[in-house]
Amino acid sequence: MHSDFGKLKLKIKELLEENQRLRIENQQLRKVLKRETTAEASSEATEEPAAADHEENKGSLAAAVGEGYDNLARLYHEGFHICNVYYGHLRVEGDCLFCLSFLSK
């Protein structure tokens, strides 16, 4: 009975840790969603005709690559992994060496 009680305590601890991790991740995602929806609303209000916009966005491939890099850097600084090992998971233990090496490339 004592060992069963110990196992239950361990399982409760694991569930509480997972619950806390999910709460933090949910909070981060809500912040990102709120930021994205306010940015979309403001950009729709100031949007120009599509033809002019298409001509301006014809830019080089380098601009698209730079934008992708900026998005990954933003995700990393918001607390998410961008490495292939843990992509999309919340970073809970500080900096990730895999992510940092990816950003430095």
ABEGO torsion letter per residue (X at the ends): XAAAAAAAAAAAAAAAAAAAAAAAAAAAAAAAAAAAAAAAAAAAAABBBAAAAAAAAABBAAAAAAAAAAAAAAAAAAGBBABAAABGBBBAAEBBAAAAAAAAX
